[in-house]
Amino acid sequence: MAMAGKCFLWFFCVVICISSPTLAQTNTCKSYRFSTNQEFQSCTDLPVLTSFLHWTYHPTTMTADVAFRKTQTSTTTWIVWSLNPTGQKMLGSQALVAFHNSAGIPTAYTTQIDSYQPTMQNGSLSFGVSNIRADYANNQMIIFATLHLDNSLIKTNQVWQEGPMSGTSFGMHSMSGANQRSVGTIDFSTGAGAGATRTAAASSKTKKKNVHGVLNAVSWGFMMPVGIMLARYLKAFKVTNPAWFYLHGGCQLSAYIIGVAGWGTGMSLGTHSPGITYSTHRILGITLFCFATLQVFALFLRPKPDRKYRIYWNIYHRTIGYATVVMSIVNIYKGLHILQADHIWKKIYTAIIIVLALIAAVLEIITWLLLLCSKREIKDSSSSSSSTV
């Protein structure tokens, strides 16, 4: 009985530990995890109507990806989140509205609130809106959208609201209490807003992501390919022997050390971001780390050139090496997509890869020419020796 009691207590503690984050995530924007694993740089716990706003601002394109969440709602409720540069009021709002249509499907569109008895008809706003959609689950409605802003809307007023549905008709919301206080401000560029929670921790997380990206791009995406090129092409020149081996080993070992630091940073990010997983990026990263570690240990098991097992070691070493480089490049592009990096960085990295590929192509041609010339010299030397005899 004592053992059964201990097991039950242990099980109860585990359940509480697992369920606590889930319960907490409905109470604050910081702890909430979207089912799609989408992540936003900033968020705010709006002060009334159990509502939350998440967003990521892209300064180069002046766009903002937003997610407005309204909890404690139902299928017979409509919700609205809007921007209003004319004041903290509903009249004049440029709104995103969501509700369940006659088929019971969550629906979202844009509408302008131009009177105290708005028609709530689908219509264009004073700014562009794309990718708008609504999700509903567990008594929570979420509006997702991308806003195409101008300078006057980077820092402005926000208004949110909820009201009842009567069939397909929009009912009037309450004119008192929380419904009367559902206004505030928003600054997309700084992450400030009503109850904004862009904390120092969030800023630190962004920096850690950037460090993770830079370390991996330099190590796996640049130094590893360069190290392979040093081994393949320098040893074709007799004067570089054995210098090419030390250059190759030094470059790859440096790339491995930097890559491990980047890999560790990525694992730390994953640990501190429960519920947010980028499965393909993560699996490729772990595989790359394992392959690179095997390559490092393989150096200590390298047979001498005259051993019969050397050919098998060469096949293994080259196969793993080339596979590592290919996966590295793929994973770096996936990382750039996750970081939502500006297109200029993708173009810069693409240019680097193209330049390395062109250099490799030229060196490959030179290597084959040297090999053919060497074989011809050996053949001519053999023929000369035969004629002399």
HUBELRA-V14635 format. One record per residue. N is the residue number from 1. RES is the residue in three letters. SS is DSSP state (alpha for helix, beta for strand, coil for the rest). PSI is psi as a letter, one per 20 degrees, with the letter a starting at -180 (NA if undefined). NEAR is the number of other ideal C-beta (glycine too) atoms within 10 Angstrom. Layout:
n->[N & N]
res->[RES & RES]
ss->[SS & SS]
psi->[PSI & PSI]
near->[NEAR & NEAR]
This chain:
n->[1 & 2 & 3 & 4 & 5 & 6 & 7 & 8 & 9 & 10 & 11 & 12 & 13 & 14 & 15 & 16 & 17 & 18 & 19 & 20 & 21 & 22 & 23 & 24 & 25 & 26 & 27 & 28 & 29 & 30 & 31 & 32 & 33 & 34 & 35 & 36 & 37 & 38 & 39 & 40 & 41 & 42 & 43 & 44 & 45 & 46 & 47 & 48 & 49 & 50 & 51 & 52 & 53 & 54 & 55 & 56 & 57 & 58 & 59 & 60 & 61 & 62 & 63 & 64 & 65 & 66 & 67 & 68 & 69 & 70 & 71 & 72 & 73 & 74 & 75 & 76 & 77 & 78 & 79 & 80 & 81 & 82 & 83 & 84 & 85 & 86 & 87 & 88 & 89 & 90 & 91 & 92 & 93 & 94 & 95 & 96 & 97 & 98 & 99 & 100 & 101 & 102 & 103 & 104 & 105 & 106 & 107 & 108 & 109 & 110 & 111 & 112 & 113 & 114 & 115 & 116 & 117 & 118 & 119 & 120 & 121 & 122 & 123 & 124 & 125 & 126 & 127 & 128 & 129 & 130 & 131 & 132 & 133 & 134 & 135 & 136 & 137 & 138 & 139 & 140 & 141 & 142 & 143 & 144 & 145 & 146 & 147 & 148 & 149 & 150 & 151 & 152 & 153 & 154 & 155 & 156 & 157 & 158 & 159 & 160 & 161 & 162 & 163 & 164 & 165 & 166 & 167 & 168 & 169 & 170 & 171 & 172 & 173 & 174 & 175 & 176 & 177 & 178 & 179 & 180 & 181 & 182 & 183 & 184 & 185 & 186 & 187 & 188 & 189 & 190 & 191 & 192 & 193 & 194 & 195 & 196 & 197 & 198 & 199 & 200 & 201 & 202 & 203 & 204 & 205 & 206 & 207 & 208 & 209 & 210 & 211 & 212 & 213 & 214 & 215 & 216 & 217 & 218 & 219 & 220 & 221 & 222 & 223 & 224 & 225 & 226 & 227 & 228 & 229 & 230 & 231 & 232 & 233 & 234 & 235 & 236 & 237 & 238 & 239 & 240 & 241 & 242 & 243 & 244 & 245 & 246 & 247 & 248 & 249 & 250 & 251 & 252 & 253 & 254 & 255 & 256 & 257 & 258 & 259 & 260 & 261 & 262 & 263 & 264 & 265 & 266 & 267 & 268 & 269 & 270 & 271 & 272 & 273 & 274 & 275 & 276 & 277 & 278 & 279 & 280 & 281 & 282 & 283 & 284 & 285 & 286 & 287 & 288 & 289 & 290 & 291 & 292 & 293 & 294 & 295 & 296 & 297 & 298 & 299 & 300 & 301 & 302 & 303 & 304 & 305 & 306 & 307 & 308 & 309 & 310 & 311 & 312 & 313 & 314 & 315 & 316 & 317 & 318 & 319 & 320 & 321 & 322 & 323 & 324 & 325 & 326 & 327 & 328 & 329 & 330 & 331 & 332 & 333 & 334 & 335 & 336 & 337 & 338 & 339 & 340 & 341 & 342 & 343 & 344 & 345 & 346 & 347 & 348 & 349 & 350 & 351 & 352 & 353 & 354 & 355 & 356 & 357 & 358 & 359 & 360 & 361 & 362 & 363 & 364 & 365 & 366 & 367 & 368 & 369 & 370 & 371 & 372 & 373 & 374 & 375 & 376 & 377 & 378 & 379 & 380 & 381 & 382 & 383 & 384 & 385 & 386 & 387 & 388 & 389]
res->[MET & ALA & MET & ALA & GLY & LYS & CYS & PHE & LEU & TRP & PHE & PHE & CYS & VAL & VAL & ILE & CYS & ILE & SER & SER & PRO & THR & LEU & ALA & GLN & THR & ASN & THR & CYS & LYS & SER & TYR & ARG & PHE & SER & THR & ASN & GLN & GLU & PHE & GLN & SER & CYS & THR & ASP & LEU & PRO & VAL & LEU & THR & SER & PHE & LEU & HIS & TRP & THR & TYR & HIS & PRO & THR & THR & MET & THR & ALA & ASP & VAL & ALA & PHE & ARG & LYS & THR & GLN & THR & SER & THR & THR & THR & TRP & ILE & VAL & TRP & SER & LEU & ASN & PRO & THR & GLY & GLN & LYS & MET & LEU & GLY & SER & GLN & ALA & LEU & VAL & ALA & PHE & HIS & ASN & SER & ALA & GLY & ILE & PRO & THR & ALA & TYR & THR & THR & GLN & ILE & ASP & SER & TYR & GLN & PRO & THR & MET & GLN & ASN & GLY & SER & LEU & SER & PHE & GLY & VAL & SER & ASN & ILE & ARG & ALA & ASP & TYR & ALA & ASN & ASN & GLN & MET & ILE & ILE & PHE & ALA & THR & LEU & HIS & LEU & ASP & ASN & SER & LEU & ILE & LYS & THR & ASN & GLN & VAL & TRP & GLN & GLU & GLY & PRO & MET & SER & GLY & THR & SER & PHE & GLY & MET & HIS & SER & MET & SER & GLY & ALA & ASN & GLN & ARG & SER & VAL & GLY & THR & ILE & ASP & PHE & SER & THR & GLY & ALA & GLY & ALA & GLY & ALA & THR & ARG & THR & ALA & ALA & ALA & SER & SER & LYS & THR & LYS & LYS & LYS & ASN & VAL & HIS & GLY & VAL & LEU & ASN & ALA & VAL & SER & TRP & GLY & PHE & MET & MET & PRO & VAL & GLY & ILE & MET & LEU & ALA & ARG & TYR & LEU & LYS & ALA & PHE & LYS & VAL & THR & ASN & PRO & ALA & TRP & PHE & TYR & LEU & HIS & GLY & GLY & CYS & GLN & LEU & SER & ALA & TYR & ILE & ILE & GLY & VAL & ALA & GLY & TRP & GLY & THR & GLY & MET & SER & LEU & GLY & THR & HIS & SER & PRO & GLY & ILE & THR & TYR & SER & THR & HIS & ARG & ILE & LEU & GLY & ILE & THR & LEU & PHE & CYS & PHE & ALA & THR & LEU & GLN & VAL & PHE & ALA & LEU & PHE & LEU & ARG & PRO & LYS & PRO & ASP & ARG & LYS & TYR & ARG & ILE & TYR & TRP & ASN & ILE & TYR & HIS & ARG & THR & ILE & GLY & TYR & ALA & THR & VAL & VAL & MET & SER & ILE & VAL & ASN & ILE & TYR & LYS & GLY & LEU & HIS & ILE & LEU & GLN & ALA & ASP & HIS & ILE & TRP & LYS & LYS & ILE & TYR & THR & ALA & ILE & ILE & ILE & VAL & LEU & ALA & LEU & ILE & ALA & ALA & VAL & LEU & GLU & ILE & ILE & THR & TRP & LEU & LEU & LEU & LEU & CYS & SER & LYS & ARG & GLU & ILE & LYS & ASP & SER & SER & SER & SER & SER & SER & SER & THR & VAL]
ss->[coil & alpha & alpha & alpha & alpha & alpha & alpha & alpha & alpha & alpha & alpha & alpha & alpha & alpha & alpha & alpha & alpha & alpha & alpha & alpha & alpha & alpha & alpha & alpha & coil & coil & coil & coil & coil & coil & coil & coil & coil & coil & coil & coil & coil & coil & coil & coil & coil & beta & beta & beta & beta & coil & coil & coil & coil & coil & beta & beta & beta & beta & beta & beta & beta & beta & coil & coil & coil & coil & beta & beta & beta & beta & beta & beta & beta & beta & coil & coil & coil & coil & coil & coil & beta & beta & beta & beta & beta & beta & beta & coil & coil & coil & coil & coil & coil & coil & coil & coil & coil & beta & beta & beta & beta & beta & beta & beta & coil & coil & coil & coil & coil & beta & beta & beta & beta & beta & beta & beta & coil & coil & coil & coil & coil & coil & coil & coil & coil & coil & coil & coil & coil & coil & coil & beta & beta & beta & beta & beta & beta & beta & beta & beta & beta & coil & coil & beta & beta & beta & beta & beta & beta & beta & beta & beta & coil & coil & alpha & alpha & alpha & alpha & beta & beta & beta & beta & beta & beta & beta & beta & beta & beta & beta & beta & coil & coil & beta & beta & coil & coil & coil & coil & coil & coil & alpha & alpha & alpha & alpha & coil & coil & beta & beta & beta & beta & beta & coil & coil & coil & coil & beta & beta & coil & coil & beta & coil & coil & coil & alpha & alpha & alpha & alpha & alpha & alpha & alpha & alpha & alpha & alpha & alpha & alpha & alpha & alpha & alpha & alpha & alpha & alpha & alpha & alpha & alpha & alpha & alpha & alpha & alpha & alpha & alpha & alpha & alpha & alpha & alpha & alpha & alpha & alpha & alpha & coil & coil & coil & alpha & alpha & alpha & coil & coil & alpha & alpha & alpha & alpha & alpha & alpha & alpha & alpha & alpha & alpha & alpha & alpha & alpha & alpha & alpha & alpha & alpha & alpha & alpha & alpha & alpha & alpha & alpha & alpha & alpha & alpha & alpha & alpha & alpha & coil & coil & coil & coil & coil & coil & coil & alpha & alpha & alpha & alpha & alpha & alpha & alpha & alpha & alpha & alpha & alpha & alpha & alpha & alpha & alpha & alpha & alpha & alpha & alpha & alpha & alpha & alpha & coil & coil & coil & coil & coil & coil & coil & coil & coil & alpha & alpha & alpha & alpha & alpha & alpha & alpha & alpha & alpha & alpha & alpha & alpha & alpha & alpha & alpha & alpha & alpha & alpha & alpha & alpha & alpha & alpha & alpha & alpha & alpha & alpha & alpha & alpha & alpha & coil & coil & coil & coil & alpha & alpha & alpha & alpha & alpha & alpha & alpha & alpha & alpha & alpha & alpha & alpha & alpha & alpha & alpha & alpha & alpha & alpha & alpha & alpha & alpha & alpha & alpha & alpha & alpha & alpha & alpha & alpha & alpha & alpha & alpha & alpha & alpha & alpha & alpha & alpha & alpha & alpha & alpha & alpha & alpha & alpha & alpha & alpha & alpha & alpha & coil]
psi->[g & g & g & h & g & g & g & g & g & g & g & g & g & g & g & g & h & h & h & g & h & g & h & h & i & i & h & q & h & h & i & p & p & q & h & j & j & p & p & q & h & q & r & p & o & q & i & r & k & l & q & q & p & q & q & p & p & n & h & h & i & l & q & p & p & q & o & p & p & o & r & l & a & a & i & k & q & q & q & p & p & r & q & n & i & i & r & m & r & h & p & j & q & o & q & p & q & q & r & p & a & h & j & j & p & p & q & q & r & q & q & p & n & j & r & i & m & q & i & k & q & p & r & q & r & i & r & q & p & r & k & p & r & q & q & p & q & l & k & p & p & p & p & q & r & p & p & n & r & r & h & i & i & g & o & a & q & q & p & q & r & q & r & q & p & n & d & j & q & p & r & p & r & q & j & r & c & h & h & i & j & m & q & a & r & p & o & h & h & i & j & q & a & o & k & q & k & n & r & h & g & g & g & h & g & g & g & h & g & g & g & g & g & g & g & h & g & g & f & h & i & g & h & g & h & g & g & g & h & g & g & h & h & h & i & i & p & h & i & i & p & j & h & h & g & h & g & g & g & g & g & h & g & g & h & g & g & h & h & h & g & h & g & h & g & g & h & g & g & h & h & j & m & p & i & o & p & n & g & g & g & g & g & g & g & g & g & g & g & g & g & h & g & h & g & g & h & h & h & i & j & o & q & q & h & i & q & h & i & h & h & h & g & g & g & g & g & g & g & h & g & h & h & g & g & g & h & g & g & g & h & g & h & h & g & h & g & g & i & l & q & q & h & h & h & h & g & g & h & g & g & g & g & g & g & h & g & g & g & h & g & g & h & g & g & g & g & h & g & h & g & g & h & g & h & g & g & g & g & h & h & g & h & h & h & g & h & g & NA]
near->[5 & 6 & 7 & 8 & 9 & 10 & 10 & 10 & 10 & 10 & 10 & 10 & 10 & 10 & 10 & 10 & 9 & 9 & 10 & 11 & 13 & 11 & 10 & 12 & 16 & 16 & 13 & 13 & 21 & 17 & 16 & 22 & 16 & 17 & 10 & 10 & 13 & 13 & 17 & 20 & 19 & 26 & 26 & 24 & 18 & 23 & 13 & 16 & 20 & 16 & 25 & 25 & 25 & 23 & 21 & 19 & 21 & 15 & 11 & 8 & 12 & 17 & 17 & 23 & 19 & 24 & 22 & 25 & 24 & 25 & 16 & 12 & 20 & 11 & 12 & 12 & 20 & 22 & 24 & 26 & 24 & 23 & 24 & 20 & 15 & 12 & 13 & 14 & 12 & 20 & 13 & 18 & 27 & 22 & 23 & 25 & 24 & 26 & 24 & 19 & 11 & 8 & 6 & 9 & 10 & 17 & 18 & 21 & 19 & 18 & 21 & 18 & 21 & 11 & 9 & 8 & 6 & 17 & 12 & 18 & 9 & 11 & 12 & 11 & 17 & 12 & 16 & 13 & 17 & 10 & 9 & 18 & 13 & 22 & 17 & 20 & 9 & 7 & 13 & 16 & 25 & 24 & 25 & 21 & 22 & 16 & 23 & 14 & 19 & 11 & 7 & 11 & 20 & 16 & 15 & 18 & 20 & 21 & 22 & 26 & 23 & 20 & 16 & 14 & 16 & 8 & 7 & 9 & 9 & 17 & 12 & 10 & 18 & 12 & 7 & 7 & 10 & 14 & 17 & 11 & 11 & 23 & 21 & 19 & 14 & 23 & 15 & 24 & 13 & 13 & 21 & 15 & 22 & 20 & 16 & 19 & 17 & 20 & 13 & 7 & 11 & 16 & 13 & 11 & 17 & 13 & 10 & 15 & 20 & 13 & 15 & 23 & 21 & 13 & 19 & 24 & 22 & 16 & 24 & 29 & 23 & 20 & 21 & 25 & 25 & 16 & 22 & 20 & 18 & 21 & 18 & 17 & 19 & 18 & 17 & 18 & 13 & 8 & 7 & 14 & 11 & 8 & 13 & 18 & 14 & 10 & 17 & 19 & 15 & 12 & 19 & 25 & 15 & 14 & 23 & 21 & 13 & 19 & 26 & 16 & 15 & 24 & 21 & 13 & 19 & 24 & 15 & 13 & 16 & 15 & 8 & 12 & 15 & 11 & 14 & 13 & 12 & 19 & 8 & 12 & 19 & 15 & 12 & 19 & 25 & 13 & 14 & 24 & 20 & 12 & 17 & 22 & 13 & 13 & 18 & 14 & 8 & 14 & 11 & 6 & 9 & 12 & 13 & 7 & 7 & 6 & 11 & 7 & 10 & 13 & 10 & 11 & 14 & 13 & 10 & 14 & 16 & 13 & 11 & 16 & 21 & 12 & 13 & 25 & 20 & 11 & 17 & 25 & 20 & 14 & 22 & 21 & 16 & 16 & 23 & 18 & 12 & 16 & 14 & 12 & 16 & 14 & 11 & 9 & 13 & 14 & 10 & 13 & 18 & 14 & 10 & 14 & 16 & 10 & 10 & 18 & 11 & 10 & 14 & 17 & 10 & 11 & 15 & 14 & 10 & 13 & 17 & 11 & 11 & 14 & 11 & 10 & 10 & 12 & 10 & 10 & 10 & 10 & 10 & 10 & 10 & 10 & 10 & 10 & 9 & 8 & 7 & 6 & 5]
